[in-house]
Amino acid sequence: MRHFSLVFAGLLLAGCVSSNFSRSSTPELYSALDTQRDGYTASLSSSSSFEIVSTHTDGTRLCRVVNIDQPDRFVTESFCKVRGGEWR
């Protein structure tokens, strides 16, 4: 079980590092991260959509898990920020 946790944490970190989403390229996603509740769904384009799955905090960082459905792939991304900071 411990090995599974390490692998999962590594994949989660890799997903955060390799994210190709930004506030300028996907403003509707970042606006939703700022204002919408878990379960919110919306379109990113005519062929892509996203759903905010869950929100978690460790007291310092706020993190949100988002499913993103694109024509050629389905990804789950974690976006995190500190108070007053930007989603990363």
Summary of the structure (lengths in Angstrom):
residues: 88
radius of gyration: 13.3
end to end distance: 28.3
largest distance: 41.2
contacts: 204
relative contact order: 0.17
helix: 28%
strand: 36%
